[in-house]
């Protein structure tokens, strides 16, 4: 998104789909004050940095990557007890804003830096961050890349704010080693002022081998675009999340499969009300309905809990909320500040945010 909204702004699920399904996958999320000795809670992990992490890739209960301000990328392989600084030297030197990271495993990851012109880049590692290769550097001053997603270990997309009146889509078919701009003929025209929010790495998400969704804000209406052919053609639907201002709209999407989806957002400005800032779809994003009981404030990230029927988390600067009925109703879960959340196939869930904050979902 444009510089005015720069302040706000993993789905390599297919690559992790062969993880074993745990016997008891769905945790208890009791409301505050309810009894529950096995209740789930965010357990903060010391990272040793003050970077703001808006990019997060949960590999497992023990492994995760985070990417953030100042070109910082960290990786853990021991459940967050220790973190290895695997920041790309060039990203640190140029103080790039890394807002999204997608990881296939503990060694392979693709990261996106955002910004106008050449500030938007894609970096790739195959050796756990020991070395990074610049796979793409934007040379169009009109483009501003916000998010990326992968369908599997080879195929992925990245999205830019509109260029010549349409959102621009990058595509890779070799695991992020090379990228090409897709034709724009199948992309609907953008609304005046419409763009994506680089707030959590979740303005572009995928589910399954071909379906991908793009979230928008900043215009009169907050919309969700869906493609069933890896970004070649798109259809558009209006969400119920309030818009009408450059700071409002859908900030994050989460799709459990190709039909069931969540949208969260609101107004990212501190102190501004965000009513009805959550919506749910049961038809692949063709239509959206408001949450009957939405989160109480702006939320920038969302994730489904693996193997559960209807449990998901939404995070933002003022706290975390949980739904156990597929997004119809939400209740407070934690008051800590987080920008993004992601869950791995083995039910390892992580959250990350400002001042180096990272936490893992654990039983207390």
Secondary structure, 3 states (H helix, E strand, C coil): CCHHHCCCCCCCHHHHCCCCCCCCCCCECCCCCCCCCCEEEEEEECCCCCCCEEEEEECCCCCEEEEEHHHCEEEECCCCCCCEECCCHHHHHCCCEEEEEEECCCCCEEEEEEEEHHHCEEEEECCCCCCCEEEEECCCCCCEEEEEEECCCCCEEEEEEEECCEEEEEEECCCCCCCEECCCCCCCCCCCCCECCCCCCCCEEEECCCEEEEECECCCCCEEEEECCCCCCCEEEECCCCCCCCCEEEEEEEECCCCCEEEEEEECCCCCCCCCCEEEECCCCCCCEECCECCCCCCCEEEECCCCCCCEEEEECCEEEEECCCCCECEEEECCCCCEEEECCCCCEEEECHHHCEEEEEEC
